[in-house]
Each structure stands twice: as structure tokens, then as C-alpha cells.
Amino acid sequence: MSNNIAIIGGGASCISFIDAIIKISISDKINNLSIVIIEKSKEIGPGNAYSSDSKFNILNTKAGSITVFKDRVGDFYSWLECNEHKWRKYFSDLTVEPDSYVPRSLFGIYMRDSFDYICNYARYCGIKINVIRDEAIGVKQDKNGWVQICTKKNAVINAEKLLLACGTQNKSELSPPYSKNILKSPYPTMMLKQKISSKERVAVIGSRLSAIDAIITLVEDGHSGPITMYSRSGYFPFVRGTQGRYQNTFLSPDYITENFKSLNFYDLGDLYLKECDRYRGYSEESDFEGLPLPNLPIDDLEAFLDKELRLANTNRAWQAILYDTNRSIDKIWDLLCKKDKESFMTRYFSSAMSLRVSIPAENARKIINYLRSGQLKFVSGNSKVMEENGILTVQREGKRKQYDKVIYATGSPRSLSQVDSLLVRDLVDSGIGIESEFGGLDVCRRNYGLFNKSGEMSSNIFAIGELTSGRFLFTSALDIILKHAHACANSIARCFIEESSSFPKA
């Protein structure tokens, strides 16, 4: 009996999934395993997040802490030391230390190398690997439960199990407003200078990581025209401190599982305070910075960043505690009631993301310098992009401001209707997949099987990563991607084992 898996997407989720399925196939003796990987991009391994791009787009995790292999902590930094010949020619002036925040494209070279390594290792372990450079645009299921993947080049690929590991999605070019002067994504940012003249007036819609990438690359590549950043929520990422890694006790998944059948905001506040007390005993420093609450929208971004840059030279305890909740965030989200989830998404999401997804001081210093020079302005509140008679404007509070170019930099769309993917639209239109109540594809939180329009869970189609943002609260952090990939590999392996045991023997 064959065990055939197709994976759509060749980035971090794919690499980690293959890493996990190799280990499982060896320990559980899953034989005749074959994997087909379908990747539409020119590069395979980096995914959308780490593809070749401007050197000004940097990681917000230290080089010594990041890895694409779940059980190999610090693998990226080890790779940097052992493989300098593979990357130094592209980054001749770069000095790398464990605490460095390096260009994302450098991490992308590591990811390409990791993809090649894991595919070769899989073949060594007897797993057939086939890589197809094409775009998956549709999915069908036959009467026997097999999945048929249709591609842009008119190929049809059959698989017993399908894993959707498509990574970060762009905003659809078909979503209004329509204009040649509106960029629905800032990436690749290295191409912005070819699309935008150096003196043009630019509006950037968004204020999180992709917006920061766009602004920094524009200015550092020589843009001299005015830039306005529009933040609907009025929030901006906090700046990372000097603290190291810390492992939570009270906000750990084990403690929460053992002590709670449900959670509310008061419970979380109490657990956070207990964690703070423990951290004080753990830390050798006398100063303790707690969570900056209330976290209000920003009136003066320059003043905010000035304060943040001073604090970035200290041990920011709340960041260490908050970052380690990556281990428990899925558990916490599952235990909140629907009312609290709705309240969080409508009232607190932007505030929470500004705390949770921080930026290195290097980027904060650049942004504050642009503000001080007068080239960059930060505007908060609801705004609307419009084009009438060839004139592009952004309307806010009844007033319109004219621009030459608008860049949407709001991250991966949570609503599937805004995703620039023929595959996703086909899944939803056919009823094979449905959108969860908070966005993204709806999947089982335990085994990642897709739910269809009848509410049934698929035992053949699975999804992980940004496509499931909504079913899971936070899906973009690499350690969460690795956790989901390994759990999904276990789920698919169990399906193979159960199906094999029920298969009639000769």
C-alpha cells in the first residue's frame, strides 16, 4: 500500500513537516512513503517570508535563537558559522553575532539549504521526493477519497493526503480600489524604487512589520519624497529589549492544562502576575518592567519611539514572558469563550499585536530619524483610499490628501475573500473548505483537517500556517509554525497507520 502526500508550498511549514514525517516514518515504520511538493515561486525553501529581497528587511528574532528544525535550537547560527562560503559574497560587510538581527534574505539562503538538506535526507531514508515548479489552482476529491490537485500548467496530481502549507498571502489585486498606482503588497521591497519615482508622494497603509519594511527600503534606496504611514488602529510595534529567553511556569501549556478547563481575561491577568513574581526571582537585575498597560493608541510616534529606544537598552521582562507564550497561545485561545474571543478580536487585537510583534532597535532608530527629518508622517484613525479622474487620494475625517502612489502593507489578509489565491477561492467556492468565524480556513485544532461546508472534517486535506490564522490566533512566528507542522505530521501519520491496519491482508 502506498502512502502518498502532496504539499502545496515549499517554505518553513513544508521543511518542518518533512523533518517530522521522516522521524515518524522511521519510528513507526511507515513504508512506501512518497511526497510531492508543489511550489509556484522561483525560489524554493525561503517561502514568501524569507525570499530574496532588500538587505534592509531584517529579522525581528536574534540570529542565535532562530531555526527551522524543531529539535535543533540555534541551527541557523551554526549554519552561518559552517557555511560562510554560501552567503558571504552576498553580505560582504555583514558582522554576525548570536544577538544580531540579520537580513531576512540571509535567513532565506539558510532556508534554501535546509530544503535541499531535508529532501536529500528523506531520499536517504527511503522516502520518494518529487518537486514540481507550478502553481496549484484547484482541488477535487474522487469517490475513493483521493485528492486531485489541478495546476496552472494543466497538470493533475493525485495524492492520498494533501497539506496546504502556502505561507503568507498577498491582498488580492481584484479587491478595490483599482489603480495602477496602488500596490497591493510592498514585496519584494527591492522593486519599489522601480515602481515609485524618488520624489513621488507615497501613502503606506498599515503600521506593522511589512509597512516598516516598505518605508525603510524606500528611504534607504534613495526615496526623497514625502511618505505618510496610515495606521487604522493607531498602534505601532514596541522595540525589543536586551533580555534573553525565559520559560514560563504559570503561563506554560502544562500548567494551564492541569489547572483550567476554561479561561477568561481575569485568569490570564492573574497568571501573568504570578509569572512576573517568578521572573523577579529568576532575574539578577533589580529593575523590572511590567506590561505597559493601558496600551493606548499613539498620538506622537516620535515621542513613543524615543521612549522605546531608551527602554530597549534594558531587560524588558514583559517581553520575555509574552514571547514564551508562543508555547501556550493555542491552548489559551481554545479555552477562551466565544464572547471573549470576539471582544479580543474587535477591541484588543491591534494593541496585543503591537506588544507581541516587536521590532529591533535598528529599525526603530531609522523610523525616528525619518520622522525627525520631516519626510515621514504617522497618521492614525480610519482612512479610505480613493481614485477619481486619475487623482489618487486618501480620505480621513472628511479631508482628502493627494498621493502619487499607495502601498498596502497590512500583512496577510485574515478574510479569505481578500486573499490573492486561485486555490483558496476554489476551495471555498467548491465547499471543500470554509472560513472560520475569525478568518482563515477552518481546521480541526487537534489534527488540522479541513472542515467543509457541511461541517465535516476531512481526513485527506490538512492546512497549517497563515491560511489558518483565525482558527489559531497567532500563526506567523516560526516556532509556532514548527509546532503546527510537527503536530500535523503526527496526525497524517496516524491516518496512514489506521488505514493500513484496516486494510484487508492477502
C-alpha positions in Angstrom: 0.0 0.0 0.0 1.4 3.4 -1.0 1.4 6.4 1.4 1.3 9.5 -0.8 1.4 13.1 0.4 1.2 16.3 -1.7 2.4 19.5 -0.1 1.4 22.9 -1.6 4.1 25.3 -0.6 7.9 24.8 -0.2 8.6 27.1 2.8 9.1 26.7 6.5 6.0 24.7 7.1 7.0 22.2 4.3 10.5 21.8 5.6 9.4 21.2 9.2 6.7 18.8 8.1 9.1 16.7 6.1 11.6 16.8 9.1 8.8 15.4 11.3 7.4 12.8 8.9 10.9 11.4 8.4 11.3 10.8 12.1 7.8 9.3 12.4 8.3 7.0 9.3 11.4 5.6 10.9 10.0 5.1 14.4 6.5 3.8 13.3 7.8 2.0 10.2 5.6 3.7 7.7 6.7 2.2 4.4 6.4 3.3 0.7 6.1 6.9 1.6 6.3 9.5 -1.2 5.9 13.2 -1.1 5.2 15.7 -4.0 6.0 19.3 -3.3 4.3 22.0 -5.4 5.9 25.4 -5.3 5.0 28.3 -7.6 7.8 30.7 -6.6 11.2 30.9 -8.3 12.9 30.1 -5.0 12.1 27.0 -3.0 12.7 26.9 0.7 12.5 30.5 1.8 8.8 30.8 1.2 7.2 34.3 0.9 8.6 35.5 4.2 12.3 35.0 3.5 12.7 35.2 -0.2 15.5 37.2 -1.9 14.8 40.9 -1.1 16.3 44.1 0.2 19.1 43.8 2.8 17.1 46.4 4.9 14.4 43.8 5.7 15.7 42.3 8.9 14.6 39.5 11.2 13.0 40.5 14.5 14.5 37.4 16.2 18.1 37.1 17.1 20.3 35.0 14.8 21.3 32.7 17.7 17.7 31.9 18.5 16.1 31.0 15.2 15.9 27.6 13.5 13.7 25.8 11.0 14.3 22.4 12.8 12.3 21.9 15.9 14.8 19.9 17.8 17.9 21.8 16.7 18.0 25.0 18.7 20.3 27.7 17.2 20.7 25.8 13.9 20.7 29.0 11.9 23.7 30.4 13.7 25.6 27.1 13.5 24.8 27.1 9.7 26.2 30.6 9.4 29.4 29.7 11.0 29.9 26.5 9.0 28.7 27.7 5.6 30.1 31.2 5.2 31.1 30.4 1.7 27.4 30.1 0.8 26.4 33.6 2.0 29.4 35.9 2.5 29.6 37.1 -1.2 26.0 38.5 -0.8 26.7 40.2 2.5 30.4 41.1 2.4 30.2 43.8 5.1 27.9 42.0 7.5 29.1 41.2 11.0 27.0 38.4 12.6 26.8 37.6 16.3 24.3 35.5 18.2 22.4 38.7 19.2 22.4 40.1 15.6 19.2 40.8 13.7 20.2 39.8 10.2 18.6 40.4 6.8 15.6 38.1 6.2 17.1 37.2 2.8 20.2 35.8 4.5 17.9 33.5 6.5 16.3 32.7 3.2 19.6 31.3 1.9 19.7 29.1 5.0 16.1 28.0 4.2 17.0 27.0 0.7 19.9 25.0 2.0 17.6 23.4 4.6 15.1 22.5 2.0 17.8 20.7 -0.1 19.1 19.0 3.0 15.8 17.7 4.2 14.8 16.4 0.8 18.1 14.6 0.4 17.8 13.2 3.8 14.3 12.0 3.1 15.5 10.2 0.0 18.3 8.6 2.0 15.7 7.3 4.4 13.7 5.7 1.5 11.1 8.4 1.0 10.4 9.5 -2.6 10.5 13.2 -3.1 9.3 15.0 -6.2 9.4 18.8 -6.6 7.0 20.4 -9.1 7.5 24.0 -10.0 3.9 25.0 -10.7 1.0 26.8 -9.1 -1.9 24.8 -7.6 -5.1 26.5 -8.6 -7.8 23.9 -7.7 -8.6 20.8 -5.7 -11.0 18.0 -6.3 -11.8 14.8 -4.4 -12.7 11.5 -6.1 -15.0 8.8 -4.9 -12.2 6.8 -3.3 -11.1 9.8 -1.2 -8.0 10.6 -3.2 -7.3 14.3 -3.8 -6.7 15.7 -7.3 -4.6 18.9 -7.4 -5.0 21.0 -10.6 -2.2 23.3 -11.6 -1.8 26.4 -13.7 0.2 24.4 -16.3 -2.8 22.0 -16.7 -1.2 19.1 -14.7 -3.3 16.9 -12.4 -1.5 15.5 -9.4 -3.1 12.7 -7.4 -2.5 12.3 -3.7 -3.9 10.4 -0.7 -3.2 13.3 1.6 -2.9 17.0 0.8 -1.2 19.5 3.1 -1.8 23.2 2.4 1.3 25.0 3.6 1.0 28.1 1.4 2.5 30.6 3.8 1.9 34.4 3.8 -0.8 35.5 1.3 -1.0 38.8 -0.5 -4.0 41.0 -0.8 -5.9 40.3 -4.0 -5.3 42.5 -7.0 -9.0 42.1 -7.7 -10.0 43.8 -4.4 -11.0 47.5 -4.7 -9.8 50.2 -5.2 -8.3 49.5 -8.6 -5.4 51.6 -9.9 -2.0 51.1 -11.5 -0.7 53.5 -8.8 -1.9 51.2 -5.9 0.4 48.4 -4.9 -1.5 45.7 -3.1 1.8 44.4 -1.4 5.1 46.0 -0.7 7.1 42.9 -1.5 9.6 42.4 -2.9 10.6 45.8 -1.4 13.7 45.9 -3.6 11.4 46.5 -6.6 9.8 49.6 -5.0 12.3 52.0 -6.4 11.5 50.7 -9.9 7.7 51.3 -9.4 7.9 54.6 -7.4 9.9 57.7 -8.6 12.2 59.1 -5.9 10.2 62.3 -5.4 6.7 60.9 -5.5 4.3 61.3 -2.6 3.6 57.9 -1.1 1.0 56.7 1.3 1.6 53.4 3.2 -1.5 51.7 4.5 -0.5 49.8 7.7 1.9 50.2 10.5 3.2 46.8 11.3 6.3 44.9 10.0 5.5 45.0 6.3 4.8 48.7 6.4 8.1 49.3 8.3 10.0 47.2 5.6 8.4 49.3 2.8 9.3 52.6 4.4 12.9 51.7 5.4 13.7 50.2 2.0 12.2 53.2 0.1 14.2 55.8 2.1 17.4 53.8 2.2 17.2 53.2 -1.5 17.1 57.0 -2.1 13.5 58.0 -2.0 13.3 61.7 -1.1 9.6 62.4 -1.5 7.2 62.6 1.5 5.8 59.4 3.0 2.7 59.1 5.2 2.0 56.0 7.3 -1.7 55.4 7.9 -2.5 53.3 11.0 -6.1 52.4 11.3 -5.7 51.4 15.0 -3.1 54.0 15.9 -0.6 51.3 17.2 3.0 50.7 16.3 5.3 47.8 17.3 7.2 48.1 20.6 11.0 47.8 20.5 12.8 44.7 21.6 14.9 44.8 24.8 18.1 43.1 25.7 16.5 40.2 27.7 17.3 36.6 26.9 15.0 33.7 26.6 12.8 32.8 29.6 10.5 29.8 30.1 7.1 30.4 31.7 5.8 28.3 34.5 2.3 29.7 35.2 1.6 30.6 31.6 3.0 27.3 30.3 0.7 24.9 28.4 1.2 22.2 31.0 0.2 24.4 33.9 -2.8 25.8 32.1 -3.9 22.3 31.1 -3.6 20.9 34.6 -5.4 23.8 36.3 -8.0 25.2 33.9 -10.9 23.9 31.9 -11.7 27.4 30.6 -10.0 30.8 30.8 -11.1 34.5 30.9 -9.2 37.7 30.8 -9.0 37.9 34.6 -7.5 34.4 34.8 -4.8 35.5 32.3 -4.1 38.6 34.3 -3.6 36.6 37.4 -1.3 34.1 35.7 0.7 37.0 34.3 1.2 38.5 37.7 2.3 35.1 39.1 4.7 34.8 36.2 6.1 38.3 37.0 6.8 37.3 40.6 8.6 34.2 39.4 10.6 36.2 36.8 11.8 38.6 39.5 13.3 35.7 41.4 14.8 34.4 38.2 16.3 37.7 37.0 19.5 39.1 38.5 18.5 42.6 37.6 16.8 44.9 40.1 14.7 46.8 37.6 11.5 45.1 36.5 9.5 46.5 33.6 5.9 45.2 33.6 3.5 45.1 30.7 2.9 48.7 29.5 -0.9 48.9 30.2 -3.1 50.6 29.3 -1.6 50.4 25.9 -3.3 53.4 24.2 -3.2 54.4 20.5 -0.2 56.6 19.7 -0.6 60.4 19.3 3.1 61.2 18.8 5.1 58.3 17.2 8.4 60.2 17.6 7.9 60.5 21.4 6.8 56.9 21.6 9.9 55.6 19.8 12.2 58.0 21.8 10.9 56.3 25.0 11.0 52.9 23.5 14.7 53.2 22.4 15.7 54.2 25.9 13.9 51.1 27.3 15.3 48.9 24.5 18.7 49.0 26.3 17.2 47.2 29.3 15.9 43.8 30.3 12.2 44.1 29.3 10.7 41.4 31.5 7.2 41.6 30.0 8.6 40.8 26.5 10.4 37.7 27.8 7.2 36.5 29.4 5.0 37.3 26.4 7.3 35.8 23.8 7.3 32.4 25.7 3.5 32.3 25.5 4.1 31.1 21.9 4.2 27.7 23.5 0.7 28.1 25.1 -1.1 30.6 22.8 -3.1 27.9 21.1 -4.2 26.4 24.4 -5.1 29.9 25.7 -7.2 30.7 22.6 -9.0 27.4 22.8 -10.0 27.9 26.4 -11.4 31.4 26.0 -15.2 31.6 25.5 -16.6 32.9 22.2 -17.6 36.2 23.8 -14.1 36.9 25.0 -12.6 35.9 21.6 -14.9 38.3 19.8 -14.0 41.0 22.3 -10.3 40.4 21.9 -10.5 40.5 18.1 -12.6 43.7 17.9 -11.2 45.6 20.8 -7.7 44.4 21.7 -6.1 42.6 18.7 -4.2 45.6 17.3 -2.9 46.6 20.8 -1.9 43.0 21.5 0.0 42.6 18.2 1.9 45.8 18.8 3.2 44.3 22.1 3.7 40.8 20.8 5.3 41.5 17.4 8.2 43.9 18.2 11.0 45.4 16.1 14.8 45.7 16.6 16.2 49.0 17.9 18.0 49.3 14.5 14.6 49.7 12.7 13.2 52.0 15.4 16.2 54.3 15.1 15.6 54.6 11.3 11.9 55.3 11.6 12.5 58.0 14.3 15.1 59.7 12.1 12.7 59.8 9.1 10.1 61.4 11.4 12.6 64.0 12.7 13.6 64.9 9.2 10.0 65.6 8.3 10.0 63.1 5.4 7.7 60.6 7.3 4.4 61.3 9.0 2.3 59.0 11.1 -1.5 59.3 10.9 -3.9 57.2 13.0 -7.6 56.5 12.5 -9.9 55.2 9.8 -8.9 56.2 6.2 -10.1 55.4 2.7 -8.1 55.1 -0.5 -9.9 56.6 -3.5 -9.1 57.4 -7.1 -11.3 59.7 -9.1 -10.5 61.1 -12.6 -7.0 59.7 -12.3 -6.3 61.5 -9.0 -5.3 59.2 -6.1 -6.3 60.4 -2.6 -6.6 59.1 1.0 -9.6 60.4 2.8 -9.6 60.8 6.6 -12.0 62.7 8.8 -13.7 64.2 5.8 -10.4 65.6 4.3 -8.6 64.2 1.3 -4.8 64.2 0.7 -3.4 63.6 -2.7 -0.7 61.0 -3.4 1.2 59.6 -6.4 1.4 56.0 -5.1 -0.3 54.0 -2.4 1.2 50.8 -0.9 -1.0 48.4 1.1 1.2 46.9 3.8 -1.3 45.3 6.1 0.1 41.8 6.2 -1.6 38.5 5.2 -5.4 39.1 4.8 -7.4 37.4 7.5 -10.5 37.3 5.3 -10.3 34.7 2.6 -12.3 36.9 0.2 -9.3 39.3 0.1 -6.6 36.6 -0.5 -4.8 36.7 -3.8 -5.0 32.9 -4.4 -7.0 31.0 -7.0 -6.5 27.9 -4.9 -8.1 29.4 -1.8 -11.0 30.8 -3.8 -11.5 27.4 -5.4 -11.5 25.6 -2.0 -14.1 28.0 -0.6 -16.3 28.2 -3.8 -16.4 24.4 -4.1 -17.3 23.9 -0.4 -14.2 21.8 0.3 -13.1 24.4 2.7 -14.8 27.1 4.7 -13.7 30.3 6.5 -13.6 30.2 10.3 -15.6 32.7 12.3 -12.4 34.8 12.9 -10.9 34.4 9.4 -8.7 31.9 7.7 -9.5 28.3 6.7 -11.4 26.4 9.4 -9.5 23.3 10.5 -9.6 20.9 13.4 -7.4 22.4 16.2 -6.1 18.9 17.1 -5.3 17.3 13.7 -5.5 20.2 11.2 -8.1 18.5 9.0 -10.1 20.9 6.8 -13.8 21.5 7.6 -16.1 21.6 4.6 -19.4 23.4 4.1 -21.3 20.5 5.7 -19.3 20.8 8.8 -17.5 17.6 8.2 -13.7 17.3 8.8 -11.6 16.0 6.0 -9.3 13.1 6.7 -7.4 13.8 3.4 -6.9 17.6 3.3 -5.0 19.5 6.0 -3.8 23.0 6.5 -1.2 24.8 8.6 0.4 28.3 8.7 -1.0 31.7 7.8 -4.0 30.1 6.0 -5.3 29.0 9.4 -4.9 32.5 11.0 -8.3 32.9 12.7 -8.7 29.3 13.8 -5.5 29.8 15.6 -4.8 33.2 17.0 -1.1 33.6 16.1 0.4 31.7 13.2 3.3 33.8 11.8 6.0 33.1 14.4 8.4 30.4 13.2 8.4 28.4 16.4 4.6 28.2 16.2 4.9 27.1 12.5 7.3 24.3 13.5 4.9 23.2 16.3 1.9 23.0 14.0 3.9 21.3 11.2 5.1 18.5 13.6 1.6 18.1 15.1 0.1 17.8 11.6 2.7 15.3 10.5 1.7 13.2 13.5 -1.9 13.5 12.5 -1.3 12.4 8.9 0.9 9.5 10.1 -1.9 8.3 12.4 -4.3 8.3 9.4 -1.8 6.2 7.4 -1.3 3.7 10.3 -5.1 3.4 11.0 -5.9 3.0 7.3 -3.1 0.4 7.0 -4.4 -1.6 9.9 -8.0 -1.7 8.5 -6.7 -2.6 5.0 -7.6 -6.3 4.3 -4.5 -8.5 4.3 -3.9 -11.1 1.5 
